[in-house]
């Protein structure tokens, strides 16, 4: 296995990490907040070095990396594993970890224990939970326990069965008023930011105006304080048709596919590895090895030893083997 030595880009300049206060300052200054998902060390490193403000280790890892049909099967252990990997690659961004389905639903005590694990064991700076007003008490309790919480309303993927699929939310007056109340309750409870997913642009704009904390949109229009997308959506690595709100910035599937085909062809045609990609003995050792290989009877002497042991003893370790070797063979 080959792993090249990792090096920092440029000089080792001090990096000012992004914090919850930094995100709030960006909102107040009218500057857009950038956010992306990441699920492993190399991806996190690339995203962080690109200057992205917020990195989310989303439970979307279940669909993009683990091959699940939805986010629901993702476990705490899986989320902790991927968050740890991402944390090792992050030097600047504000790191948020999704709490998976079932990890905060049974009781507030269990939710607090699980949230604490993300901060203590995985290196996350904050956790994210889905749900509106009904999560306000939980957000307040986590905030009181010094755990920063990013809320998530609108289209909440963990509610796929209740919502009967991935459908845009907030299309009726009643639903819109409910979203306004959700955002207000979560802000009052201490959430440091709110993700708005899959809601009409006009509704997201009003929520953003009403909220003193940052809103991060995904399929919620350009008026949100920031935008987030799934990393694999940006680079055509989802093996499915993109959602309406996705903009693809590169076709990594085609790029990787072409490179993999070239590799396969080079191996099967024996043009890889080339001599320049191979290691060599020093001239001195090569000469010694050549001389050793030219000595007569090197292999024959080893064979003679085995035969003598077989012929001289009908007991011991060679006894059974002797029965299988024809007489005179050597």
C-alpha positions as CSV (number, residue, x, y, z in Angstrom):
1,X,0.0,0.0,0.0
2,X,1.3,3.4,-0.9
3,X,0.4,6.6,1.1
4,X,2.4,9.7,0.1
5,X,3.5,12.1,2.8
6,X,0.8,14.8,3.3
7,X,2.1,18.3,3.3
8,X,0.4,21.6,4.1
9,X,-0.3,23.9,1.1
10,X,2.0,26.9,1.4
11,X,3.5,28.3,4.5
12,X,2.3,27.2,8.0
13,X,0.3,30.3,8.6
14,X,-2.0,30.6,11.6
15,X,-5.6,29.6,10.7
16,X,-8.5,31.4,12.4
17,X,-11.2,28.7,12.9
18,X,-14.8,29.4,12.1
19,X,-17.1,29.4,15.1
20,X,-20.8,29.8,15.7
21,X,-20.0,33.5,16.4
22,X,-18.2,33.7,13.1
23,X,-21.3,32.4,11.3
24,X,-23.4,35.0,13.1
25,X,-21.0,37.7,12.2
26,X,-21.2,36.7,8.5
27,X,-25.0,37.0,8.6
28,X,-24.9,40.4,10.3
29,X,-22.4,41.6,7.7
30,X,-24.5,40.3,4.8
31,X,-21.9,37.9,3.6
32,X,-22.9,34.5,2.4
33,X,-22.0,31.4,4.4
34,X,-20.6,28.5,2.4
35,X,-21.3,24.9,3.5
36,X,-20.8,21.4,2.2
37,X,-20.9,17.9,3.4
38,X,-17.9,15.7,3.9
39,X,-17.6,12.1,5.0
40,X,-13.9,11.2,5.0
41,X,-10.4,12.7,5.6
42,X,-9.4,13.5,2.0
43,X,-12.7,15.1,1.1
44,X,-12.7,17.1,4.4
45,X,-9.2,18.3,3.7
46,X,-10.2,19.5,0.2
47,X,-13.3,21.2,1.4
48,X,-11.6,22.9,4.3
49,X,-8.7,24.1,2.1
50,X,-11.2,25.6,-0.3
51,X,-12.3,27.9,2.4
52,X,-15.7,26.5,3.0
53,X,-17.1,27.9,6.3
54,X,-19.2,25.0,7.5
55,X,-18.7,21.3,7.0
56,X,-21.5,18.9,7.8
57,X,-20.9,15.2,8.3
58,X,-24.5,14.4,7.2
59,X,-26.4,11.2,7.7
60,X,-26.6,11.4,3.9
61,X,-23.4,9.4,4.3
62,X,-25.8,6.4,4.3
63,X,-26.9,7.0,0.8
64,X,-23.7,8.6,-0.8
65,X,-21.1,6.3,0.8
66,X,-22.7,3.3,2.5
67,X,-25.2,2.5,-0.2
68,X,-28.4,2.6,1.9
69,X,-31.7,3.5,0.3
70,X,-32.3,6.3,2.8
71,X,-30.7,8.0,5.9
72,X,-32.8,5.9,8.3
73,X,-30.4,2.9,8.7
74,X,-27.4,5.0,9.7
75,X,-26.2,4.3,13.2
76,X,-24.4,6.3,15.9
77,X,-21.2,4.2,15.4
78,X,-21.2,4.9,11.7
79,X,-21.7,8.7,12.3
80,X,-19.0,8.8,14.9
81,X,-16.6,6.9,12.7
82,X,-17.1,9.3,9.7
83,X,-17.1,12.4,11.9
84,X,-13.7,11.4,13.4
85,X,-12.2,11.0,9.9
86,X,-13.5,14.3,8.8
87,X,-12.3,16.1,12.0
88,X,-8.8,14.9,11.2
89,X,-8.9,16.8,7.9
90,X,-10.4,20.1,9.2
91,X,-8.3,23.0,10.4
92,X,-10.6,25.9,9.8
93,X,-14.3,25.1,9.1
94,X,-17.1,24.8,11.7
95,X,-17.7,21.1,11.9
96,X,-21.3,19.9,12.4
97,X,-22.4,16.3,12.8
98,X,-25.8,14.9,12.1
99,X,-27.5,13.0,14.8
100,X,-28.9,9.9,13.1
101,X,-32.4,8.7,13.2
102,X,-33.2,7.1,16.6
103,X,-30.3,8.7,18.5
104,X,-32.4,11.6,19.9
105,X,-36.0,10.4,19.7
106,X,-36.4,8.1,22.7
107,X,-35.6,10.5,25.5
108,X,-33.9,13.7,26.2
109,X,-31.4,11.9,28.5
110,X,-30.4,9.5,25.7
111,X,-30.2,12.4,23.2
112,X,-27.9,14.4,25.5
113,X,-25.6,11.4,26.0
114,X,-25.4,10.8,22.3
115,X,-24.8,14.5,21.5
116,X,-22.1,14.6,24.1
117,X,-20.3,11.7,22.4
118,X,-20.1,13.7,19.1
119,X,-18.4,16.5,20.9
120,X,-16.1,14.4,23.1
121,X,-15.3,11.4,20.9
122,X,-15.5,12.7,17.3
123,X,-14.3,16.3,17.4
124,X,-17.5,17.9,16.2
125,X,-18.1,21.5,17.1
126,X,-21.9,21.2,17.0
127,X,-24.6,18.6,16.3
128,X,-27.6,18.9,14.0
129,X,-31.1,17.6,14.7
130,X,-34.3,17.6,12.6
131,X,-37.6,18.9,13.6
132,X,-39.4,22.1,14.6
133,X,-41.2,23.2,17.7
134,X,-41.3,19.7,19.1
135,X,-37.4,19.8,19.3
136,X,-37.2,23.2,21.1
137,X,-37.0,21.7,24.6
138,X,-34.3,19.3,23.5
139,X,-32.3,22.1,21.8
140,X,-32.6,24.2,25.0
141,X,-31.3,21.3,27.1
142,X,-28.4,20.6,24.8
143,X,-27.5,24.3,24.8
144,X,-27.6,24.4,28.6
145,X,-25.1,21.5,28.4
146,X,-22.7,23.6,26.3
147,X,-23.5,21.7,23.1
148,X,-24.1,23.9,20.0
149,X,-27.1,22.8,18.0
150,X,-27.9,23.4,14.3
151,X,-31.6,22.9,13.7
152,X,-33.2,21.6,10.5
153,X,-36.7,22.3,9.3
154,X,-38.7,22.0,6.1
155,X,-38.0,18.8,4.3
156,X,-36.5,16.6,6.9
157,X,-35.2,13.3,5.4
158,X,-35.6,11.4,8.6
159,X,-39.3,12.0,8.3
160,X,-39.5,10.4,4.9
161,X,-42.3,8.0,5.8
162,X,-44.4,10.6,7.6
163,X,-44.0,13.0,4.7
164,X,-44.6,10.2,2.2
165,X,-41.4,10.8,0.3
166,X,-39.1,13.8,-0.5
167,X,-41.6,16.5,-1.2
168,X,-41.3,20.3,-1.0
169,X,-42.8,21.6,2.3
170,X,-44.5,24.9,3.2
171,X,-46.8,25.3,0.2
172,X,-50.0,26.1,2.2
173,X,-50.6,29.1,4.5
174,X,-51.0,26.7,7.4
175,X,-47.7,25.0,6.6
176,X,-45.9,28.3,6.1
177,X,-47.1,29.6,9.5
178,X,-45.9,26.4,11.1
179,X,-42.4,26.9,9.6
180,X,-42.3,30.4,10.9
181,X,-43.2,29.2,14.4
182,X,-40.7,26.3,14.1
183,X,-37.9,28.8,13.3
184,X,-38.8,31.1,16.2
185,X,-39.1,28.3,18.7
186,X,-35.7,26.9,17.7
187,X,-34.0,30.2,17.8
188,X,-35.4,31.0,21.2
189,X,-34.2,27.6,22.5
190,X,-30.6,28.5,21.6
191,X,-30.0,27.0,18.1
192,X,-26.9,28.6,16.5
193,X,-28.2,28.2,13.0
194,X,-31.1,26.6,11.1
195,X,-31.0,24.5,7.9
196,X,-34.0,25.2,5.6
197,X,-34.5,22.3,3.2
198,X,-37.0,22.0,0.4
199,X,-39.2,25.0,1.0
200,X,-40.3,27.7,-1.4
201,X,-37.9,30.6,-2.0
202,X,-40.3,33.2,-0.7
203,X,-40.9,31.3,2.6
204,X,-37.2,30.8,3.2
205,X,-36.6,34.5,2.5
206,X,-39.1,35.5,5.2
207,X,-37.7,33.0,7.7
208,X,-34.3,34.4,7.1
209,X,-35.5,38.0,7.6
210,X,-37.3,37.0,10.8
211,X,-34.4,35.0,12.3
212,X,-31.5,36.6,14.1
213,X,-29.4,33.4,13.6
214,X,-28.1,32.2,10.3
215,X,-30.2,30.2,7.9
216,X,-28.5,27.7,5.6
217,X,-30.5,26.7,2.6
218,X,-30.6,23.6,0.5
219,X,-33.3,23.8,-2.1
220,X,-34.6,26.9,-0.4
221,X,-33.6,29.8,-2.7
222,X,-30.8,32.4,-2.7
223,X,-32.1,34.6,0.1
224,X,-30.9,32.3,2.9
225,X,-27.8,33.4,4.8
226,X,-25.8,30.5,3.4
227,X,-26.0,27.5,1.1
228,X,-25.2,23.8,1.6
229,X,-25.0,20.9,-0.9
230,X,-24.0,17.3,-0.7
231,X,-20.4,16.9,-1.9
232,X,-21.3,14.0,-4.1
233,X,-24.0,16.0,-5.8
234,X,-21.5,18.7,-6.8
235,X,-19.3,16.1,-8.6
236,X,-21.9,13.7,-10.1
237,X,-21.0,10.9,-7.8
238,X,-24.5,9.9,-6.7
239,X,-25.3,7.6,-9.6
240,X,-28.8,9.1,-9.9
241,X,-30.5,12.1,-11.4
242,X,-29.9,15.3,-9.4
243,X,-32.6,17.2,-7.5
244,X,-33.8,20.5,-9.0
245,X,-31.7,22.6,-6.6
246,X,-28.4,20.8,-7.4
247,X,-25.8,22.5,-9.6
248,X,-23.0,20.1,-10.7
249,X,-19.6,21.8,-10.9
250,X,-17.6,18.8,-12.3
251,X,-18.2,15.3,-13.6
252,X,-16.0,13.2,-11.4
253,X,-17.8,10.0,-12.4
254,X,-16.6,10.3,-15.9
255,X,-13.2,11.5,-14.8
256,X,-12.7,8.6,-12.5
257,X,-14.2,6.1,-14.9
258,X,-11.8,7.1,-17.6
259,X,-8.8,6.8,-15.3
260,X,-9.9,3.4,-14.1
261,X,-10.3,2.1,-17.6
262,X,-6.8,3.4,-18.5
263,X,-5.4,1.7,-15.4
264,X,-7.1,-1.6,-16.3
265,X,-5.7,-1.5,-19.8
266,X,-2.2,-0.7,-18.7
267,X,-2.1,-3.6,-16.3
268,X,-3.6,-6.1,-18.8
269,X,-1.2,-4.9,-21.5
270,X,1.7,-5.1,-19.0
271,X,2.7,-1.5,-19.6
272,X,2.3,-0.8,-15.9
273,X,4.4,-0.7,-14.0
274,X,7.2,0.5,-16.2
275,X,10.9,0.2,-15.3
276,X,10.9,3.8,-14.0
277,X,8.1,2.8,-11.6
278,X,10.0,-0.2,-10.3
279,X,12.6,-0.5,-7.5
280,X,16.1,-1.9,-8.3
281,X,18.9,-3.5,-6.4
282,X,22.2,-1.7,-6.1
283,X,24.9,-2.8,-8.5
284,X,26.9,-4.5,-5.8
285,X,24.0,-6.6,-4.5
286,X,22.8,-7.4,-8.0
287,X,26.3,-8.8,-8.8
288,X,26.3,-10.9,-5.6
289,X,22.8,-12.3,-6.3
290,X,23.8,-13.2,-9.9
291,X,26.9,-15.0,-8.6
292,X,24.8,-16.9,-6.0
293,X,22.3,-18.0,-8.6
294,X,25.1,-19.3,-10.9
295,X,26.4,-21.7,-8.2
296,X,25.6,-25.3,-9.3
297,X,23.5,-27.5,-7.1
298,X,22.0,-24.9,-4.7
299,X,18.5,-26.2,-5.2
300,X,19.7,-29.8,-5.6
301,X,21.4,-29.9,-2.2
302,X,18.2,-29.0,-0.5
303,X,16.3,-31.8,-2.4
304,X,19.0,-34.3,-1.5
305,X,18.6,-33.4,2.2
306,X,14.9,-34.2,2.1
307,X,15.5,-37.5,0.3
308,X,18.1,-38.6,2.8
309,X,15.8,-37.9,5.7
310,X,13.1,-40.0,4.1
311,X,15.3,-42.9,3.3
312,X,17.1,-43.0,6.7
313,X,14.0,-43.1,8.9
314,X,10.7,-44.8,8.9
315,X,9.7,-42.8,12.0
316,X,9.5,-39.2,12.9
317,X,8.1,-36.3,10.9
318,X,8.9,-37.8,7.5
319,X,7.4,-41.2,8.2
320,X,4.0,-40.6,6.6
321,X,5.5,-38.5,3.8
322,X,7.9,-41.4,2.9
323,X,5.0,-43.7,2.2
324,X,3.8,-41.3,-0.5
325,X,7.2,-40.9,-2.3
326,X,8.1,-43.5,-4.9
327,X,11.4,-45.4,-4.2
328,X,14.3,-43.9,-6.1
329,X,12.6,-40.6,-6.8
330,X,15.0,-37.7,-6.0
